[in-house]
Amino acid sequence: MVRPYGGYLSWVIDRMFRSERHPLILGQTVKLTGMNAEVAAVTEDGRPAEATFRFDVPLESDSL
């Protein structure tokens, strides 16, 4: 799990990539090629506070 200080989407520039009109909710999974990220906790104002990342291959893989 990764928990950045202050949570995710805490900077204005972060909101260029994820609109506040489409918040990420607790338990939501974002699926990308080769990786899934799940919201594991949220802040008091509803932003993701912690995420769990799962990769299709080990991070030590030469393919990465």
C-alpha positions in Angstrom: 0.0 0.0 0.0 1.1 3.6 -0.7 -0.1 6.4 1.5 1.3 9.8 0.4 1.4 12.6 3.0 -1.9 14.6 2.6 -3.4 11.9 0.3 -3.7 11.7 -3.4 -5.0 14.6 -5.5 -4.0 17.2 -3.0 -2.3 19.5 -5.5 -4.3 21.6 -8.0 -2.2 20.2 -10.8 -3.3 16.6 -9.9 -6.9 17.6 -10.7 -5.9 18.2 -14.3 -5.8 14.4 -14.5 -8.8 13.5 -12.4 -11.8 15.7 -12.2 -13.5 16.4 -8.8 -16.8 15.6 -10.6 -15.7 12.0 -10.8 -14.3 11.2 -7.4 -12.5 7.9 -6.7 -14.4 6.1 -3.9 -13.3 3.6 -1.3 -12.8 0.2 -2.9 -12.8 1.5 -6.5 -10.2 -0.2 -8.8 -8.5 1.6 -11.7 -7.3 -0.9 -14.3 -4.4 0.1 -16.5 -2.3 -2.1 -18.8 -0.2 -4.2 -16.6 -1.4 -2.8 -13.3 -4.5 -2.3 -11.1 -4.7 0.3 -8.3 -7.4 0.1 -5.6 -8.4 2.9 -3.3 -7.8 1.4 0.2 -8.7 4.5 2.3 -10.1 8.0 1.7 -9.4 11.4 3.4 -12.0 13.3 5.3 -12.8 15.4 2.2 -13.3 12.2 0.1 -9.9 12.1 -1.8 -8.0 8.8 -2.0 -5.7 8.6 1.0 -4.1 5.2 0.4 -3.9 2.9 -2.6 -2.9 -0.7 -3.2 -1.1 -1.5 -6.4 -1.0 -4.9 -8.1 1.2 -5.5 -11.2 0.9 -8.3 -13.7 4.6 -9.1 -13.4 7.0 -8.7 -10.5 8.6 -5.2 -10.3 12.0 -6.8 -10.7 11.0 -8.2 -14.1 13.2 -7.3 -17.0 10.1 -6.5 -19.0 9.8 -3.3 -16.9 
